[in-house]
Amino acid sequence: MKKMVMGMVAGFILSGTLLADSGINKVKEFELEHATKLYNEAKKLKDIADDYYEDIKAFHFNYDKAWKQNKKDLTKDIEEMKRAWLEASSNYEIIEGLVAGMPQTAKYDLILDAGIPASEGNEDVAPFDLKCPYKCKFNTKRPGNFFHYLLEPTLWGTHEGYVAKKVDLNGDGEITKGEALPNAKWLKCVADNFEKYTKELKDKVKNLKMNLTDVFTAELTMIPTMGDYFEDWKNSRILGKSEAFVALSRIFDIKGISGGLKVAYEAAIHPKLKKVDPKLDSQIRLAFYDLVSFVDDIYMKEQSGHIFKPEDADAYASQAQDMADRLSALMAKAAKKLHIKPNV
């Protein structure tokens, strides 16, 4: 009987902290599902990059000859790598709020999606060096995050240095921005390292001892940042000044992050808070609905071809930040109600 009672007590303790809590378990399963899909797409991208490397190598890295004699296979390789990148990015964005918002995994957000090169500043530098077996002429020391500083500019040809040859990929008789053969050695180097770090993240999430404090920490770390992303959106989609965010809109990123944080709230916090303070719970759910719907509406406009002006981005940023600030204040109240002290 004593052992049974002790076991019950241990179970209750775990339900408040670790994975015996079904809500926390759902959050972890959600994060692991998308981290696994992210890794699978990174592995696919690496395998295709290997094929592309071998195709170019067969012509002794003479891109003119390779394109002239093997146009079909090279085009297919590039199209498939772009699709893998898009799938990888989409799966990452839905869990970015959790990855970036929890101290245990935050470095992977800098490595994969948010970190800048050391050459651009001292804060938020992506903490890794590329390991490249080839004599790359490009910077491999703290080069910036994989999605937007390395892979996207390489695959979409927005960084001139990573372009080996500009070509007419879609066969319409014109060579437009984004139609290019990437430098095969550089691409292979980046893709190899990308797979490595996505696997590390997947394994980290799998072994993560997540608790309610972690979820609140992620919510209160990431919700206040919603307005910041609109500057990137303005520079890339409206002003066209960025090498990044050309493949997927920054609005899609905001949509993924806010949506993922909403999923985490509904799974882990909502079931507890509604028992303690149903009014506050309803206010938070409504605030999430307002924020997510607001971003969805902008994204739908963008997808329909709506032309935005720079001042639109500034106005949206202000509105989104106001919504995020209100939601953050409510979330902080919820943490106090549940006697949780987030690490923010």
Summary of the structure (lengths in Angstrom):
residues: 344
radius of gyration: 22.4
end to end distance: 41.9
largest distance: 81.0
contacts: 1153
relative contact order: 0.12
helix: 72%
strand: 3%
